[in-house]
Amino acid sequence: MTSVTQESAGNVSIPSSVTVKKLSELLSVPVASVITELMKNGILATINEEIDYDTAAIIASDLGFETSQAGEDIAEGALTLEGLNALLVEEQHSGKNLAPRPPIVTILGHVDHGKTTLLDTIRKANVAAGEAGGITQHISAYQVKKHKQLITFVDTPGHEAFSAMRKRGLSIADIAILVVAADDGVRPQTKEVIEYLKEHKLPVIVAINKIDKPEAKPERVKQELAEHGVLFEEWGGDTMCTEISAKNNINIDKLLDNILLLAEVEDFRADQKRDGLAVILESHLDPQKGPVATALVRTGTLKVGQDVTAGVAFGRIRHIEDFSGKTLEMAGPSVPATLYGFNAAPQTNDIVQVVGSKGLARLRSKEALLKDTAKSKVGRIQTEEEIEMKKLSILLKADVQGSLEAIDQILSSIHSEEIVLEMVGSGVGNITESDVRMAESASALIVGFNTIPTPVAKRMAENGHISIETYDIIYKLVEAIKEKLAALLPPEIVRTDFGRLSVLAIFKNGKHDMIVGGRVSEGKMIRGTLLEVMRDGEIVGKGRMQNLQQNKQNADEVNQGNECGVVFEGNIKIQSGDTLVCYKEEEKRRSL
């Protein structure tokens, strides 16, 4: 945890999270005073419980202190993913200090076409069984060795909801493996990937999977791919094709050989001697280890002890692990590495950059921290149309940035002209007091994915009657949000017509009711239903049938061709020759 230091008599620097005891030490006031101030603000917290910066700042202010948050944000001029890619192109053109590096490969394909099974077979580990929902929900990276040469794989989800994450995987990959099932052929996500590959001119190898299935038709798949512009070498094109069975390990070695062959042709190189530049693939907050980031080194070398920035985070690398958990002293080009030592979890796509010192990292990050904090707390201005519409406000927290991005992408695709889904805030990590306060001010529901509220936040929410719902499967979360939105929609009125009565006589003409007689000309009349009065083809009034009689006996219904008496309740005066339409109306709950 970042240390808490007193900078002047009345100004203190506080990290993003601090215990009640540590805050009292910082302010040089008794713990009881801090706890009392917390209680005045409706917060019950014990001496060893952590509170977030916003809460600590409020308490410090109440006790007469000015506060500032320990520098925790983006360095000025931080490199973007696009900027990094441009830098790499420039590096290739310069030709200085370039040495061969392992190819970076991403495997893409339609859901259920065998992408995850292929990954499992290559790395000899079962991923799918350990994932809630049975789909790959986070990007990860690992390396395999073939003929004493390394190949780096970047894993991206195959489900249609994760298109943004797939494109990120493609943007950092050298080679794409397009998996197409031999028994299914080209599907929507297959077409999406093909278009992206064409646009970015990324080398591709097609892996036609499930060739051992009886219904497999690899030649038909090749024809479909050709129709979408993917031409194989045997057909005069330049795309390699490997027919495989990921499940039964058929031709997997041949696929790896093709990757190395293509990598040899493309000749991927990088400058190992420069300071490392890496892309954050994933990050999360570990309760014991603190912020943990998975990064892919694109060029240069990252070393233990270096001061680095990565978007909203900075720190000193105190530990590096490879994809298998083995400790590394350094990580070179194309190496996926887990980095420890950041002061906060970096965002996905942030670029890890080496800086001169931690002091420099803090200095360069301070201004952007204030901008980021302001941005997170100021929602966009609503249009007049949205103000008039019913809305569901939610605050979203997730375990890692990839999950947050995927959920936000799915929720943003929900459209309705009658209701609006308002995201009042989002972030990575546990649900804190600041989240509860923000939700309370915005009358929002707090939704967590693979994350829980802190004890203090939970008590605050209970006392403030703020709802917190947590989920461990993305699509259960999305379905729950959709149900809540659908509940805000006005119900659909479904009308069912039963029959018509031609009025022949008026037997009683009361103030609010009438007794009329007539013949059922169409369908049937049913007691207790609604009635519509028609005169000369126009609707002149409505009412309800209180009673129905046939041959002076009460009846539940009278069929076509029969005469009956009807007790009509309503304000319209029925006349001979009118037609009564018998119907019912039901409210039907709508869905999105």
Buried (B, 14 or more C-beta within 10 A) or exposed (E): EBEBEBEEEEEBBBBBBBBBBBBBBBBEBEBEBBBBBBEEEBBBBEEEBBBBBBBBBBBBEBBEBEBBBBBBBBBEEBBEBEEBBEBBEEBBEEEEEBEBBBBBBBBBBBBBBBBBBBBBBBBEEEBEEEBBEEBBBBBBBBBBEBEEBBBBBBBBBBBBBBBBBBBBBBBBBBBBBBBBBBBBBBBEBBEBBBEBBEEEEBBBBBBBBBBEBEEBBBEEBBEBBBEEEBBBEEEEBEBBBBBBBBBEEBBBEEBBBBBBEBBEEEEBBBBBEBBBBBBBBBBBBEEEEBBBBBBBBBBBBBBBEBBBBBBBBBBBBEEBBBBEEEEBEBBBBBBBBBBBBBBBBBBBBBBBBBBEEBEBBBBBBBBBBEEBBEEEEEBEEEEEEBEEBBBBBBBBBBBBBBBBBBBBBBBEEBEBEEBBBBBBBBBBBBBBBBBBBBBBEBEBBBBBBBBBBBEBBBBBBEEEEBEBEBBEBBBEBBEBBBEBBBBBBEEEEEEEEBBBBBBEEBEEEEEEBBBBBBBBEBBBBBBEBBBBBBBEEEEBBBBEBBBBBBEEEEBEBBEEEBBBBBBBBBEBEBEEEBBBBBBEEEEEEBEE
